[in-house]
């Protein structure tokens, strides 16, 4: 989609530290990491956010989860290792700043609960 930052990263028009790419997803390191490991997994197809997902998006949403697991395992924070947090931000109270569906993969330190 025109004027979408994450569509531009998917297209290769904006540089990013990409750690994974497949037909449905691209994963890259967050530019302002909130944990030692902070990777964003985005859909290659433009979807606004987790609050707009419809049943027809199911394959893309499953692909986000599968890629998140692969990234966590590759980063050494998989379920058999330290563990990690997955987060979708939706709307202003969650500080959702980029309107393109993305899953945060956070880990590498104790993250605590509930989040601040
Ligand atoms: P959200 O608040 O869920 O919309 O998260 C958007 C995330 O995108 C934030 O954590 C930002 O730090 C991150 N971000 C913004 N621009 C870039 C960029 N060019 N490359 C990598 N991450 C970015």
Backbone and ligand atoms as CSV (ligand in chain L), in Angstrom:
chain,resi,resn,atom,element,x,y,z
A,1,UNK,N,N,0.843,-1.183,0.000
A,1,UNK,CA,C,0.000,0.000,0.000
A,1,UNK,C,C,0.887,1.245,0.000
A,2,UNK,N,N,0.523,2.243,-0.775
A,2,UNK,CA,C,1.313,3.466,-0.843
A,2,UNK,C,C,1.368,4.132,0.522
A,3,UNK,N,N,2.508,4.735,0.824
A,3,UNK,CA,C,2.695,5.481,2.081
A,3,UNK,C,C,2.608,4.606,3.321
A,4,UNK,N,N,2.842,3.314,3.185
A,4,UNK,CA,C,2.876,2.434,4.360
A,4,UNK,C,C,4.341,2.044,4.597
A,5,UNK,N,N,4.864,2.380,5.777
A,5,UNK,CA,C,6.269,2.112,6.092
A,5,UNK,C,C,6.597,0.630,5.972
A,6,UNK,N,N,5.768,-0.222,6.548
A,6,UNK,CA,C,6.116,-1.646,6.543
A,6,UNK,C,C,5.916,-2.261,5.160
A,7,UNK,N,N,4.987,-1.759,4.358
A,7,UNK,CA,C,4.914,-2.199,2.950
A,7,UNK,C,C,6.204,-1.820,2.227
A,8,UNK,N,N,6.761,-0.659,2.546
A,8,UNK,CA,C,8.009,-0.226,1.902
A,8,UNK,C,C,9.184,-1.102,2.328
A,9,UNK,N,N,9.189,-1.534,3.597
A,9,UNK,CA,C,10.236,-2.466,4.045
A,9,UNK,C,C,10.072,-3.812,3.339
A,10,UNK,N,N,8.838,-4.304,3.258
A,10,UNK,CA,C,8.584,-5.570,2.563
A,10,UNK,C,C,9.067,-5.487,1.110
A,11,UNK,N,N,8.838,-4.351,0.475
A,11,UNK,CA,C,9.212,-4.177,-0.936
A,11,UNK,C,C,10.709,-3.944,-1.119
A,12,UNK,N,N,11.427,-3.684,-0.002
A,12,UNK,CA,C,12.851,-3.411,-0.101
A,12,UNK,C,C,13.165,-1.951,-0.399
A,13,UNK,N,N,12.160,-1.094,-0.343
A,13,UNK,CA,C,12.367,0.329,-0.630
A,13,UNK,C,C,12.888,1.095,0.585
A,14,UNK,N,N,12.669,0.563,1.774
A,14,UNK,CA,C,13.202,1.143,3.012
A,14,UNK,C,C,14.064,0.071,3.652
A,15,UNK,N,N,15.306,0.418,4.035
A,15,UNK,CA,C,16.195,-0.605,4.601
A,15,UNK,C,C,15.737,-1.066,5.988
A,16,UNK,N,N,16.020,-2.321,6.292
A,16,UNK,CA,C,15.722,-2.877,7.610
A,16,UNK,C,C,16.664,-4.050,7.821
A,17,UNK,N,N,16.849,-4.403,9.098
A,17,UNK,CA,C,17.699,-5.545,9.447
A,17,UNK,C,C,16.819,-6.795,9.417
A,18,UNK,N,N,16.675,-7.352,8.226
A,18,UNK,CA,C,15.745,-8.463,7.999
A,18,UNK,C,C,16.364,-9.780,8.458
A,19,UNK,N,N,15.612,-10.537,9.251
A,19,UNK,CA,C,16.109,-11.816,9.765
A,19,UNK,C,C,15.357,-13.011,9.167
A,20,UNK,N,N,14.257,-12.755,8.484
A,20,UNK,CA,C,13.467,-13.854,7.904
A,20,UNK,C,C,12.574,-13.266,6.813
A,21,UNK,N,N,12.426,-14.038,5.747
A,21,UNK,CA,C,11.494,-13.628,4.683
A,21,UNK,C,C,10.895,-14.875,4.061
A,22,UNK,N,N,9.594,-14.892,3.874
A,22,UNK,CA,C,8.953,-15.947,3.092
A,22,UNK,C,C,7.783,-15.327,2.344
A,23,UNK,N,N,6.964,-16.175,1.742
A,23,UNK,CA,C,5.898,-15.652,0.883
A,23,UNK,C,C,4.920,-14.746,1.645
A,24,UNK,N,N,4.607,-15.110,2.884
A,24,UNK,CA,C,3.570,-14.376,3.621
A,24,UNK,C,C,4.083,-13.416,4.687
A,25,UNK,N,N,5.354,-13.564,5.099
A,25,UNK,CA,C,5.854,-12.747,6.209
A,25,UNK,C,C,7.272,-12.240,5.959
A,26,UNK,N,N,7.574,-11.121,6.621
A,26,UNK,CA,C,8.950,-10.617,6.703
A,26,UNK,C,C,9.189,-10.270,8.166
A,27,UNK,N,N,10.375,-10.621,8.692
A,27,UNK,CA,C,10.723,-10.301,10.073
A,27,UNK,C,C,11.998,-9.466,10.069
A,28,UNK,N,N,11.979,-8.402,10.869
A,28,UNK,CA,C,13.154,-7.515,10.951
A,28,UNK,C,C,13.258,-6.945,12.357
A,29,UNK,N,N,14.479,-6.520,12.717
A,29,UNK,CA,C,14.713,-6.007,14.067
A,29,UNK,C,C,14.063,-4.638,14.237
A,30,UNK,N,N,13.421,-4.449,15.409
A,30,UNK,CA,C,12.794,-3.166,15.713
A,30,UNK,C,C,13.873,-2.091,15.827
A,31,UNK,N,N,13.572,-0.927,15.272
A,31,UNK,CA,C,14.545,0.164,15.248
A,31,UNK,C,C,14.752,0.772,16.636
A,32,UNK,N,N,13.794,0.558,17.544
A,32,UNK,CA,C,13.882,1.078,18.918
A,32,UNK,C,C,13.570,-0.067,19.882
A,33,UNK,N,N,14.498,-1.007,20.018
A,33,UNK,CA,C,14.196,-2.243,20.755
A,33,UNK,C,C,13.846,-2.008,22.219
A,34,UNK,N,N,12.824,-2.723,22.669
A,34,UNK,CA,C,12.360,-2.651,24.053
A,34,UNK,C,C,12.875,-3.824,24.883
A,35,UNK,N,N,13.691,-4.669,24.278
A,35,UNK,CA,C,14.284,-5.825,24.948
A,35,UNK,C,C,15.524,-6.197,24.138
A,36,UNK,N,N,16.434,-6.990,24.716
A,36,UNK,CA,C,17.640,-7.364,23.973
A,36,UNK,C,C,17.321,-7.980,22.607
A,37,UNK,N,N,16.251,-8.746,22.545
A,37,UNK,CA,C,15.774,-9.253,21.250
A,37,UNK,C,C,14.383,-8.674,21.022
A,38,UNK,N,N,14.230,-7.921,19.952
A,38,UNK,CA,C,12.939,-7.313,19.618
A,38,UNK,C,C,12.816,-7.323,18.098
A,39,UNK,N,N,12.053,-8.282,17.623
A,39,UNK,CA,C,11.866,-8.469,16.181
A,39,UNK,C,C,10.396,-8.251,15.859
A,40,UNK,N,N,10.129,-7.593,14.748
A,40,UNK,CA,C,8.768,-7.410,14.261
A,40,UNK,C,C,8.528,-8.397,13.124
A,41,UNK,N,N,7.415,-9.116,13.183
A,41,UNK,CA,C,7.013,-9.993,12.083
A,41,UNK,C,C,5.808,-9.344,11.421
A,42,UNK,N,N,5.916,-9.035,10.147
A,42,UNK,CA,C,4.844,-8.347,9.423
A,42,UNK,C,C,4.320,-9.240,8.307
A,43,UNK,N,N,3.083,-9.004,7.945
A,43,UNK,CA,C,2.523,-9.707,6.796
A,43,UNK,C,C,3.010,-9.023,5.523
A,44,UNK,N,N,3.303,-9.811,4.502
A,44,UNK,CA,C,3.686,-9.194,3.225
A,44,UNK,C,C,2.476,-8.501,2.592
A,45,UNK,N,N,1.294,-9.012,2.870
A,45,UNK,CA,C,0.057,-8.393,2.394
A,45,UNK,C,C,-0.369,-7.326,3.397
A,46,UNK,N,N,-0.823,-6.177,2.922
A,46,UNK,CA,C,-1.205,-5.107,3.850
A,46,UNK,C,C,-2.518,-5.447,4.550
A,47,UNK,N,N,-2.438,-5.540,5.888
A,47,UNK,CA,C,-3.604,-5.674,6.763
A,47,UNK,C,C,-3.400,-4.592,7.812
A,48,UNK,N,N,-4.439,-3.847,8.181
A,48,UNK,CA,C,-4.234,-2.653,9.014
A,48,UNK,C,C,-3.720,-2.995,10.408
A,49,UNK,N,N,-4.412,-3.857,11.123
A,49,UNK,CA,C,-3.971,-4.226,12.467
A,49,UNK,C,C,-4.769,-5.438,12.932
A,50,UNK,N,N,-4.446,-5.930,14.144
A,50,UNK,CA,C,-5.091,-7.156,14.627
A,50,UNK,C,C,-6.584,-6.955,14.852
A,51,UNK,N,N,-6.998,-5.696,14.985
A,51,UNK,CA,C,-8.416,-5.414,15.199
A,51,UNK,C,C,-9.230,-5.386,13.919
A,52,UNK,N,N,-8.574,-5.498,12.782
A,52,UNK,CA,C,-9.305,-5.498,11.506
A,52,UNK,C,C,-9.257,-6.865,10.824
A,53,UNK,N,N,-8.624,-7.842,11.489
A,53,UNK,CA,C,-8.465,-9.169,10.874
A,53,UNK,C,C,-9.835,-9.822,10.650
A,54,UNK,N,N,-10.002,-10.438,9.503
A,54,UNK,CA,C,-11.232,-11.156,9.145
A,54,UNK,C,C,-10.862,-12.603,8.799
A,55,UNK,N,N,-11.846,-13.501,8.768
A,55,UNK,CA,C,-11.530,-14.915,8.518
A,55,UNK,C,C,-10.681,-15.140,7.260
A,56,UNK,N,N,-10.839,-14.315,6.260
A,56,UNK,CA,C,-10.070,-14.485,5.015
A,56,UNK,C,C,-8.570,-14.238,5.239
A,57,UNK,N,N,-8.205,-13.632,6.375
A,57,UNK,CA,C,-6.795,-13.370,6.672
A,57,UNK,C,C,-6.136,-14.519,7.428
A,58,UNK,N,N,-6.863,-15.605,7.637
A,58,UNK,CA,C,-6.391,-16.671,8.530
A,58,UNK,C,C,-5.004,-17.191,8.145
A,59,UNK,N,N,-4.758,-17.431,6.875
A,59,UNK,CA,C,-3.459,-17.985,6.472
A,59,UNK,C,C,-2.320,-17.023,6.818
A,60,UNK,N,N,-2.574,-15.729,6.660
A,60,UNK,CA,C,-1.537,-14.738,6.972
A,60,UNK,C,C,-1.283,-14.678,8.474
A,61,UNK,N,N,-2.341,-14.760,9.267
A,61,UNK,CA,C,-2.172,-14.680,10.728
A,61,UNK,C,C,-1.446,-15.919,11.253
A,62,UNK,N,N,-1.793,-17.086,10.745
A,62,UNK,CA,C,-1.063,-18.301,11.141
A,62,UNK,C,C,0.404,-18.180,10.738
A,63,UNK,N,N,0.657,-17.636,9.568
A,63,UNK,CA,C,2.042,-17.477,9.108
A,63,UNK,C,C,2.829,-16.563,10.040
A,64,UNK,N,N,2.182,-15.527,10.586
A,64,UNK,CA,C,2.868,-14.660,11.556
A,64,UNK,C,C,3.343,-15.476,12.757
A,65,UNK,N,N,2.451,-16.333,13.264
A,65,UNK,CA,C,2.801,-17.136,14.440
A,65,UNK,C,C,3.911,-18.132,14.127
A,66,UNK,N,N,3.839,-18.759,12.975
A,66,UNK,CA,C,4.865,-19.739,12.592
A,66,UNK,C,C,6.212,-19.045,12.439
A,67,UNK,N,N,6.223,-17.873,11.818
A,67,UNK,CA,C,7.482,-17.128,11.669
A,67,UNK,C,C,7.995,-16.664,13.021
A,68,UNK,N,N,7.103,-16.213,13.903
A,68,UNK,CA,C,7.532,-15.768,15.234
A,68,UNK,C,C,8.246,-16.898,15.966
A,69,UNK,N,N,7.715,-18.094,15.885
A,69,UNK,CA,C,8.368,-19.245,16.524
A,69,UNK,C,C,9.743,-19.498,15.907
A,70,UNK,N,N,9.822,-19.448,14.590
A,70,UNK,CA,C,11.098,-19.684,13.910
A,70,UNK,C,C,12.125,-18.631,14.314
A,71,UNK,N,N,11.683,-17.370,14.422
A,71,UNK,CA,C,12.590,-16.295,14.823
A,71,UNK,C,C,13.060,-16.524,16.253
A,72,UNK,N,N,12.130,-16.823,17.147
A,72,UNK,CA,C,12.495,-17.043,18.553
A,72,UNK,C,C,13.501,-18.193,18.669
A,73,UNK,N,N,13.243,-19.281,17.973
A,73,UNK,CA,C,14.173,-20.416,18.012
A,73,UNK,C,C,15.552,-20.000,17.484
A,74,UNK,N,N,15.565,-19.276,16.375
A,74,UNK,CA,C,16.840,-18.863,15.773
A,74,UNK,C,C,17.607,-17.899,16.665
A,75,UNK,N,N,16.870,-17.108,17.459
A,75,UNK,CA,C,17.506,-16.129,18.351
A,75,UNK,C,C,17.904,-16.753,19.683
A,76,UNK,N,N,17.568,-18.036,19.874
A,76,UNK,CA,C,17.953,-18.717,21.112
A,76,UNK,C,C,17.046,-18.434,22.289
A,77,UNK,N,N,15.812,-17.991,22.008
A,77,UNK,CA,C,14.867,-17.697,23.096
A,77,UNK,C,C,13.591,-18.518,22.937
A,78,UNK,N,N,13.688,-19.648,22.247
A,78,UNK,CA,C,12.513,-20.487,22.022
A,78,UNK,C,C,11.961,-21.054,23.319
A,79,UNK,N,N,10.848,-21.732,23.196
A,79,UNK,CA,C,10.159,-22.265,24.373
A,79,UNK,C,C,11.045,-23.210,25.174
A,80,UNK,N,N,11.988,-23.882,24.495
A,80,UNK,CA,C,12.896,-24.786,25.205
A,80,UNK,C,C,14.049,-24.027,25.838
A,81,UNK,N,N,14.181,-22.751,25.512
A,81,UNK,CA,C,15.266,-21.942,26.064
A,81,UNK,C,C,14.678,-20.961,27.087
A,82,UNK,N,N,14.792,-19.680,26.844
A,82,UNK,CA,C,14.372,-18.695,27.840
A,82,UNK,C,C,12.898,-18.323,27.723
A,83,UNK,N,N,12.370,-18.422,26.552
A,83,UNK,CA,C,10.990,-17.990,26.335
A,83,UNK,C,C,10.948,-16.547,25.853
A,84,UNK,N,N,9.745,-16.104,25.472
A,84,UNK,CA,C,9.606,-14.800,24.821
A,84,UNK,C,C,8.162,-14.343,24.941
A,85,UNK,N,N,7.927,-13.101,24.560
A,85,UNK,CA,C,6.567,-12.547,24.543
A,85,UNK,C,C,6.197,-12.160,23.130
A,86,UNK,N,N,4.949,-12.445,22.757
A,86,UNK,CA,C,4.389,-11.995,21.486
A,86,UNK,C,C,3.346,-10.935,21.786
A,87,UNK,N,N,3.352,-9.834,21.027
A,87,UNK,CA,C,2.383,-8.764,21.289
A,87,UNK,C,C,1.898,-8.133,19.992
A,88,UNK,N,N,0.570,-7.940,19.922
A,88,UNK,CA,C,-0.047,-7.105,18.894
A,88,UNK,C,C,-0.518,-5.835,19.603
A,89,UNK,N,N,-0.132,-4.680,19.147
A,89,UNK,CA,C,-0.695,-3.437,19.664
A,89,UNK,C,C,-1.858,-3.024,18.767
A,90,UNK,N,N,-2.955,-2.644,19.412
A,90,UNK,CA,C,-4.152,-2.229,18.664
A,90,UNK,C,C,-4.651,-0.911,19.252
A,91,UNK,N,N,-4.612,0.146,18.457
A,91,UNK,CA,C,-5.204,1.406,18.866
A,91,UNK,C,C,-4.317,2.254,19.758
A,92,UNK,N,N,-4.779,3.471,20.052
A,92,UNK,CA,C,-3.940,4.468,20.738
A,92,UNK,C,C,-3.531,4.086,22.147
A,93,UNK,N,N,-4.383,3.462,22.946
A,93,UNK,CA,C,-3.978,3.116,24.311
A,93,UNK,C,C,-2.852,2.093,24.320
A,94,UNK,N,N,-2.712,1.329,23.253
A,94,UNK,CA,C,-1.615,0.354,23.145
A,94,UNK,C,C,-0.430,0.936,22.370
A,95,UNK,N,N,-0.512,2.234,22.036
A,95,UNK,CA,C,0.577,2.916,21.315
A,95,UNK,C,C,0.852,2.308,19.952
A,96,UNK,N,N,-0.192,1.834,19.291
A,96,UNK,CA,C,-0.024,1.305,17.929
A,96,UNK,C,C,0.327,2.467,16.998
A,97,UNK,N,N,1.555,2.445,16.459
A,97,UNK,CA,C,2.034,3.593,15.688
A,97,UNK,C,C,2.155,3.322,14.198
A,98,UNK,N,N,2.254,2.062,13.797
A,98,UNK,CA,C,2.391,1.734,12.373
A,98,UNK,C,C,1.179,0.901,11.960
A,99,UNK,N,N,0.331,1.444,11.074
A,99,UNK,CA,C,-0.916,0.753,10.713
A,99,UNK,C,C,-0.733,-0.323,9.649
A,100,UNK,N,N,0.089,-1.324,9.993
A,100,UNK,CA,C,0.301,-2.504,9.139
A,100,UNK,C,C,0.508,-3.651,10.115
A,101,UNK,N,N,-0.276,-4.713,9.976
A,101,UNK,CA,C,-0.264,-5.802,10.954
A,101,UNK,C,C,1.151,-6.311,11.231
A,102,UNK,N,N,1.521,-6.303,12.508
A,102,UNK,CA,C,2.838,-6.793,12.898
A,102,UNK,C,C,2.772,-7.385,14.288
A,103,UNK,N,N,3.593,-8.404,14.476
A,103,UNK,CA,C,3.673,-9.109,15.750
A,103,UNK,C,C,5.049,-8.826,16.349
A,104,UNK,N,N,5.053,-8.298,17.579
A,104,UNK,CA,C,6.318,-8.055,18.280
A,104,UNK,C,C,6.795,-9.365,18.903
A,105,UNK,N,N,8.055,-9.716,18.691
A,105,UNK,CA,C,8.697,-10.846,19.368
A,105,UNK,C,C,9.755,-10.248,20.300
A,106,UNK,N,N,9.518,-10.407,21.599
A,106,UNK,CA,C,10.373,-9.764,22.600
A,106,UNK,C,C,10.992,-10.815,23.506
A,107,UNK,N,N,12.275,-10.663,23.818
A,107,UNK,CA,C,12.903,-11.606,24.736
A,107,UNK,C,C,14.338,-11.232,25.018
A,108,UNK,N,N,14.999,-12.133,25.729
A,108,UNK,CA,C,16.392,-11.906,26.085
A,108,UNK,C,C,16.566,-11.308,27.462
A,109,UNK,N,N,15.453,-11.009,28.134
A,109,UNK,CA,C,15.484,-10.596,29.539
A,109,UNK,C,C,14.164,-11.017,30.160
A,110,UNK,N,N,14.109,-10.984,31.495
A,110,UNK,CA,C,12.834,-11.260,32.161
A,110,UNK,C,C,11.900,-10.098,31.869
A,111,UNK,N,N,10.722,-10.391,31.326
A,111,UNK,CA,C,9.827,-9.337,30.834
A,111,UNK,C,C,8.781,-8.926,31.865
A,112,UNK,N,N,8.571,-9.740,32.879
A,112,UNK,CA,C,7.600,-9.370,33.901
A,112,UNK,C,C,6.161,-9.441,33.400
A,113,UNK,N,N,5.251,-9.417,34.345
A,113,UNK,CA,C,3.826,-9.404,34.013
A,113,UNK,C,C,3.051,-8.827,35.178
A,114,UNK,N,N,2.095,-7.933,34.998
A,114,UNK,CA,C,1.659,-7.407,33.715
A,114,UNK,C,C,2.657,-6.390,33.152
A,115,UNK,N,N,2.563,-6.146,31.838
A,115,UNK,CA,C,3.433,-5.144,31.238
A,115,UNK,C,C,3.069,-3.763,31.775
A,116,UNK,N,N,3.982,-2.818,31.725
A,116,UNK,CA,C,3.724,-1.470,32.223
A,116,UNK,C,C,2.770,-0.694,31.346
L,1,LIG,P1,P,3.484,-0.522,17.222
L,1,LIG,O1,O,3.569,0.435,18.372
L,1,LIG,O2,O,2.939,-1.845,17.620
L,1,LIG,O3,O,2.770,0.083,16.037
L,1,LIG,O4,O,4.985,-0.814,16.825
L,1,LIG,C1,C,5.639,-0.241,15.753
L,1,LIG,C2,C,7.086,-0.556,15.948
L,1,LIG,O5,O,7.769,-0.257,14.752
L,1,LIG,C3,C,7.772,0.268,17.046
L,1,LIG,O6,O,8.283,-0.625,18.041
L,1,LIG,C4,C,8.882,1.013,16.315
L,1,LIG,O7,O,10.067,1.127,17.070
L,1,LIG,C5,C,9.072,0.157,15.067
L,1,LIG,N1,N,9.606,0.836,13.906
L,1,LIG,C6,C,9.213,2.019,13.396
L,1,LIG,N2,N,9.897,2.303,12.292
L,1,LIG,C7,C,10.749,1.266,12.085
L,1,LIG,C8,C,11.727,0.953,11.101
L,1,LIG,N3,N,11.975,1.786,10.071
L,1,LIG,N4,N,12.409,-0.197,11.200
L,1,LIG,C9,C,12.183,-1.036,12.234
L,1,LIG,N5,N,11.260,-0.819,13.202
L,1,LIG,C10,C,10.557,0.324,13.123
